[in-house]
Amino acid sequence: MANIIPVANYPLSSQASLAAQYVGKKLEDLPTPAVVLDRAIVGRNCDAMLQVCEKLNVGFRAHVKSHKTCELSKLQVGETGPANFIVSTVIEAENLLPYLLECQANGREASVLYGVPIAQSAIQRLLNLASKLARGSVNVLIDNEDAFSKFNDRLVSSASSVQIGVFVKIDTGYNRAGIKTASPHFRGLVEAVVSKTQNPGPFLRGFYSHFGHSYAGSSEDDAANGLIEELTGLEEAISAVPSTHVGKLVLSVGATPTATAAQNMLSDSSSSPRVKEFQGVLERLQKTHRVELHAGVYPLLDCQQVATHARPSEGRASQGFQPLSKDNIAIRMLVEVTSVYDEREKPEVLVSAGSLAIGREPCKSYPGWGIVTPDLGNSNTSSIYDERGEKTGWIVGRISQEHGILTWENDRERCNPLTVGDKVMIWPNHACVAGAGFGWYLVVDSEQGGDTVIDVWVRWRGW
């Protein structure tokens, strides 16, 4: 059992078979519902993140939970430099294993962090992974001394020769997982990890914060404030490390709004007044430690991310900067109109996708579950709902399990009618949840026309 990796329990669809079915087909000829990615937009979003990290001289750790594909994982870390990842399920790490081994065989730094406080039942699988990779390539999150003690006991009793890095997860205000530095248990946890450091065995890799509540922000300053709060929170955490600890710590901060807000911090000309403060904190920490950003949904983006307004929505396209706008959302859902209800208070149509395809998370900026895009050359979707401008267009106004209701927002007289059989694209509220309803992404490229499937990326399954 110790050598079994459960990837085999979740066989994936054949990429070759899918490519034979879909590659070369026009979007309007595809069966619905389907989830579509624009490779050109994904690539630009990934490149922008890597460029800002290079300019700030910080590391980057790519979260793969949003997309769960090997192809996009590789785009997130680029072709050179470190290939460091975060996963939310062990199966993601197991699917990354071949690529991690390839990177290490080529002399490239490569590692994975299991990005939730570790379940006891997951320990053996992580040890299996660690045994196949270079020492210290597998890392875990710990926020509880009892959990660490049990983890350490399992590690010791396994008689394994692996070394596992430990990030202590700090709660910087999200109140989900993590331990606050003000907790009476915090110093004891850090001291316990340092005291048990051995090779083989666990060792203190550093501190980790996920500023998930940054999704509630509504401005560049909100995102910048969150990024600075995370850095100062981890700076405070360092004070608990006993003097017996040797070596640089890794300070990992982020969530897509705060990590992408780093693009606002590249120069004093940024519109954010906190640039100098950020640069001062970062410079202080980098003298003795290694700072890294982490983020996951940024290659895809979605309505929820655009609603944070974490960076400007236009301009400043030079130096790798990517505006945060609907135009840079890389994921769309292709759905089909199956019925029309002109007689209702608002014009409405039924579409062939509900919560299992689009997701059921609301968005704070508008009253719906998705916004119909201008794609497919359909003149009847030429007016696009803009929550900050003219609120005119089709949105997913109601949703059930297998169906959605598109509602026309604004005056009936201005309605662009849809008819049975029309196909439309929808920007979803939450890319992570929307993608989970599908076994693969159909990939197009807007730099090559954008209306034809050029590839199929198979999503990993399981836990």
SULQUIUR-V263946 format. One record per residue. N is the residue number from 1. RES is the residue in one small letter. PHI is phi in whole degrees, 0 to 359 (NA if undefined). Layout:
n=N res=RES phi=PHI
n=N res=RES phi=PHI
This chain:
n=1 res=m phi=NA
n=2 res=a phi=299
n=3 res=n phi=264
n=4 res=i phi=276
n=5 res=i phi=251
n=6 res=p phi=292
n=7 res=v phi=306
n=8 res=a phi=296
n=9 res=n phi=284
n=10 res=y phi=232
n=11 res=p phi=299
n=12 res=l phi=264
n=13 res=s phi=297
n=14 res=s phi=289
n=15 res=q phi=296
n=16 res=a phi=297
n=17 res=s phi=294
n=18 res=l phi=295
n=19 res=a phi=299
n=20 res=a phi=297
n=21 res=q phi=281
n=22 res=y phi=245
n=23 res=v phi=298
n=24 res=g phi=97
n=25 res=k phi=279
n=26 res=k phi=284
n=27 res=l phi=303
n=28 res=e phi=291
n=29 res=d phi=260
n=30 res=l phi=278
n=31 res=p phi=291
n=32 res=t phi=240
n=33 res=p phi=283
n=34 res=a phi=217
n=35 res=v phi=251
n=36 res=v phi=239
n=37 res=l phi=246
n=38 res=d phi=260
n=39 res=r phi=297
n=40 res=a phi=297
n=41 res=i phi=292
n=42 res=v phi=305
n=43 res=g phi=298
n=44 res=r phi=294
n=45 res=n phi=296
n=46 res=c phi=293
n=47 res=d phi=299
n=48 res=a phi=298
n=49 res=m phi=295
n=50 res=l phi=296
n=51 res=q phi=292
n=52 res=v phi=292
n=53 res=c phi=295
n=54 res=e phi=296
n=55 res=k phi=293
n=56 res=l phi=273
n=57 res=n phi=59
n=58 res=v phi=239
n=59 res=g phi=280
n=60 res=f phi=221
n=61 res=r phi=236
n=62 res=a phi=271
n=63 res=h phi=274
n=64 res=v phi=250
n=65 res=k phi=294
n=66 res=s phi=292
n=67 res=h phi=244
n=68 res=k phi=55
n=69 res=t phi=224
n=70 res=c phi=289
n=71 res=e phi=299
n=72 res=l phi=285
n=73 res=s phi=302
n=74 res=k phi=294
n=75 res=l phi=296
n=76 res=q phi=296
n=77 res=v phi=257
n=78 res=g phi=74
n=79 res=e phi=268
n=80 res=t phi=226
n=81 res=g phi=82
n=82 res=p phi=299
n=83 res=a phi=238
n=84 res=n phi=253
n=85 res=f phi=231
n=86 res=i phi=237
n=87 res=v phi=232
n=88 res=s phi=252
n=89 res=t phi=228
n=90 res=v phi=295
n=91 res=i phi=299
n=92 res=e phi=296
n=93 res=a phi=296
n=94 res=e phi=294
n=95 res=n phi=286
n=96 res=l phi=283
n=97 res=l phi=309
n=98 res=p phi=302
n=99 res=y phi=290
n=100 res=l phi=300
n=101 res=l phi=296
n=102 res=e phi=299
n=103 res=c phi=298
n=104 res=q phi=294
n=105 res=a phi=296
n=106 res=n phi=267
n=107 res=g phi=79
n=108 res=r phi=262
n=109 res=e phi=299
n=110 res=a phi=209
n=111 res=s phi=207
n=112 res=v phi=221
n=113 res=l phi=244
n=114 res=y phi=283
n=115 res=g phi=272
n=116 res=v phi=225
n=117 res=p phi=310
n=118 res=i phi=290
n=119 res=a phi=281
n=120 res=q phi=301
n=121 res=s phi=288
n=122 res=a phi=268
n=123 res=i phi=299
n=124 res=q phi=298
n=125 res=r phi=295
n=126 res=l phi=291
n=127 res=l phi=296
n=128 res=n phi=300
n=129 res=l phi=297
n=130 res=a phi=299
n=131 res=s phi=292
n=132 res=k phi=263
n=133 res=l phi=249
n=134 res=a phi=300
n=135 res=r phi=303
n=136 res=g phi=79
n=137 res=s phi=280
n=138 res=v phi=253
n=139 res=n phi=230
n=140 res=v phi=231
n=141 res=l phi=258
n=142 res=i phi=227
n=143 res=d phi=224
n=144 res=n phi=210
n=145 res=e phi=293
n=146 res=d phi=296
n=147 res=a phi=297
n=148 res=f phi=294
n=149 res=s phi=300
n=150 res=k phi=292
n=151 res=f phi=298
n=152 res=n phi=297
n=153 res=d phi=298
n=154 res=r phi=295
n=155 res=l phi=296
n=156 res=v phi=292
n=157 res=s phi=290
n=158 res=s phi=286
n=159 res=a phi=56
n=160 res=s phi=280
n=161 res=s phi=263
n=162 res=v phi=278
n=163 res=q phi=241
n=164 res=i phi=242
n=165 res=g phi=281
n=166 res=v phi=243
n=167 res=f phi=262
n=168 res=v phi=277
n=169 res=k phi=275
n=170 res=i phi=259
n=171 res=d phi=273
n=172 res=t phi=259
n=173 res=g phi=123
n=174 res=y phi=284
n=175 res=n phi=60
n=176 res=r phi=253
n=177 res=a phi=262
n=178 res=g phi=116
n=179 res=i phi=241
n=180 res=k phi=282
n=181 res=t phi=295
n=182 res=a phi=279
n=183 res=s phi=295
n=184 res=p phi=295
n=185 res=h phi=264
n=186 res=f phi=294
n=187 res=r phi=297
n=188 res=g phi=297
n=189 res=l phi=295
n=190 res=v phi=297
n=191 res=e phi=296
n=192 res=a phi=296
n=193 res=v phi=296
n=194 res=v phi=296
n=195 res=s phi=292
n=196 res=k phi=267
n=197 res=t phi=300
n=198 res=q phi=200
n=199 res=n phi=228
n=200 res=p phi=286
n=201 res=g phi=136
n=202 res=p phi=274
n=203 res=f phi=208
n=204 res=l phi=285
n=205 res=r phi=276
n=206 res=g phi=163
n=207 res=f phi=234
n=208 res=y phi=224
n=209 res=s phi=227
n=210 res=h phi=242
n=211 res=f phi=270
n=212 res=g phi=298
n=213 res=h phi=285
n=214 res=s phi=294
n=215 res=y phi=295
n=216 res=a phi=276
n=217 res=g phi=291
n=218 res=s phi=224
n=219 res=s phi=203
n=220 res=e phi=299
n=221 res=d phi=295
n=222 res=d phi=302
n=223 res=a phi=293
n=224 res=a phi=296
n=225 res=n phi=300
n=226 res=g phi=297
n=227 res=l phi=297
n=228 res=i phi=292
n=229 res=e phi=301
n=230 res=e phi=297
n=231 res=l phi=297
n=232 res=t phi=291
n=233 res=g phi=295
n=234 res=l phi=286
n=235 res=e phi=298
n=236 res=e phi=293
n=237 res=a phi=296
n=238 res=i phi=302
n=239 res=s phi=297
n=240 res=a phi=273
n=241 res=v phi=283
n=242 res=p phi=299
n=243 res=s phi=295
n=244 res=t phi=287
n=245 res=h phi=287
n=246 res=v phi=241
n=247 res=g phi=107
n=248 res=k phi=288
n=249 res=l phi=263
n=250 res=v phi=261
n=251 res=l phi=250
n=252 res=s phi=254
n=253 res=v phi=230
n=254 res=g phi=149
n=255 res=a phi=167
n=256 res=t phi=304
n=257 res=p phi=299
n=258 res=t phi=285
n=259 res=a phi=294
n=260 res=t phi=286
n=261 res=a phi=295
n=262 res=a phi=300
n=263 res=q phi=297
n=264 res=n phi=283
n=265 res=m phi=258
n=266 res=l phi=285
n=267 res=s phi=204
n=268 res=d phi=292
n=269 res=s phi=280
n=270 res=s phi=300
n=271 res=s phi=285
n=272 res=s phi=278
n=273 res=p phi=287
n=274 res=r phi=258
n=275 res=v phi=301
n=276 res=k phi=296
n=277 res=e phi=297
n=278 res=f phi=301
n=279 res=q phi=297
n=280 res=g phi=293
n=281 res=v phi=297
n=282 res=l phi=298
n=283 res=e phi=298
n=284 res=r phi=299
n=285 res=l phi=290
n=286 res=q phi=288
n=287 res=k phi=295
n=288 res=t phi=233
n=289 res=h phi=222
n=290 res=r phi=250
n=291 res=v phi=260
n=292 res=e phi=226
n=293 res=l phi=264
n=294 res=h phi=226
n=295 res=a phi=195
n=296 res=g phi=228
n=297 res=v phi=276
n=298 res=y phi=303
n=299 res=p phi=294
n=300 res=l phi=268
n=301 res=l phi=59
n=302 res=d phi=188
n=303 res=c phi=297
n=304 res=q phi=297
n=305 res=q phi=290
n=306 res=v phi=299
n=307 res=a phi=292
n=308 res=t phi=284
n=309 res=h phi=51
n=310 res=a phi=288
n=311 res=r phi=210
n=312 res=p phi=302
n=313 res=s phi=270
n=314 res=e phi=202
n=315 res=g phi=75
n=316 res=r phi=52
n=317 res=a phi=283
n=318 res=s phi=286
n=319 res=q phi=58
n=320 res=g phi=81
n=321 res=f phi=293
n=322 res=q phi=247
n=323 res=p phi=301
n=324 res=l phi=264
n=325 res=s phi=212
n=326 res=k phi=300
n=327 res=d phi=298
n=328 res=n phi=255
n=329 res=i phi=281
n=330 res=a phi=268
n=331 res=i phi=251
n=332 res=r phi=218
n=333 res=m phi=253
n=334 res=l phi=269
n=335 res=v phi=229
n=336 res=e phi=234
n=337 res=v phi=285
n=338 res=t phi=247
n=339 res=s phi=201
n=340 res=v phi=231
n=341 res=y phi=231
n=342 res=d phi=291
n=343 res=e phi=279
n=344 res=r phi=283
n=345 res=e phi=305
n=346 res=k phi=248
n=347 res=p phi=302
n=348 res=e phi=222
n=349 res=v phi=223
n=350 res=l phi=265
n=351 res=v phi=237
n=352 res=s phi=274
n=353 res=a phi=203
n=354 res=g phi=236
n=355 res=s phi=295
n=356 res=l phi=287
n=357 res=a phi=251
n=358 res=i phi=265
n=359 res=g phi=97
n=360 res=r phi=238
n=361 res=e phi=278
n=362 res=p phi=285
n=363 res=c phi=235
n=364 res=k phi=293
n=365 res=s phi=268
n=366 res=y phi=200
n=367 res=p phi=269
n=368 res=g phi=202
n=369 res=w phi=242
n=370 res=g phi=170
n=371 res=i phi=238
n=372 res=v phi=290
n=373 res=t phi=268
n=374 res=p phi=271
n=375 res=d phi=285
n=376 res=l phi=71
n=377 res=g phi=64
n=378 res=n phi=272
n=379 res=s phi=297
n=380 res=n phi=281
n=381 res=t phi=240
n=382 res=s phi=285
n=383 res=s phi=265
n=384 res=i phi=255
n=385 res=y phi=300
n=386 res=d phi=234
n=387 res=e phi=292
n=388 res=r phi=258
n=389 res=g phi=237
n=390 res=e phi=279
n=391 res=k phi=277
n=392 res=t phi=229
n=393 res=g phi=152
n=394 res=w phi=271
n=395 res=i phi=230
n=396 res=v phi=280
n=397 res=g phi=274
n=398 res=r phi=217
n=399 res=i phi=211
n=400 res=s phi=229
n=401 res=q phi=295
n=402 res=e phi=250
n=403 res=h phi=226
n=404 res=g phi=232
n=405 res=i phi=248
n=406 res=l phi=277
n=407 res=t phi=242
n=408 res=w phi=275
n=409 res=e phi=259
n=410 res=n phi=100
n=411 res=d phi=300
n=412 res=r phi=303
n=413 res=e phi=296
n=414 res=r phi=263
n=415 res=c phi=295
n=416 res=n phi=268
n=417 res=p phi=292
n=418 res=l phi=246
n=419 res=t phi=235
n=420 res=v phi=303
n=421 res=g phi=99
n=422 res=d phi=297
n=423 res=k phi=247
n=424 res=v phi=227
n=425 res=m phi=254
n=426 res=i phi=230
n=427 res=w phi=280
n=428 res=p phi=278
n=429 res=n phi=290
n=430 res=h phi=224
n=431 res=a phi=298
n=432 res=c phi=298
n=433 res=v phi=285
n=434 res=a phi=298
n=435 res=g phi=293
n=436 res=a phi=294
n=437 res=g phi=278
n=438 res=f phi=232
n=439 res=g phi=268
n=440 res=w phi=199
n=441 res=y phi=256
n=442 res=l phi=269
n=443 res=v phi=253
n=444 res=v phi=239
n=445 res=d phi=218
n=446 res=s phi=293
n=447 res=e phi=278
n=448 res=q phi=239
n=449 res=g phi=105
n=450 res=g phi=79
n=451 res=d phi=250
n=452 res=t phi=229
n=453 res=v phi=290
n=454 res=i phi=250
n=455 res=d phi=197
n=456 res=v phi=229
n=457 res=w phi=250
n=458 res=v phi=276
n=459 res=r phi=277
n=460 res=w phi=288
n=461 res=r phi=241
n=462 res=g phi=96
n=463 res=w phi=235
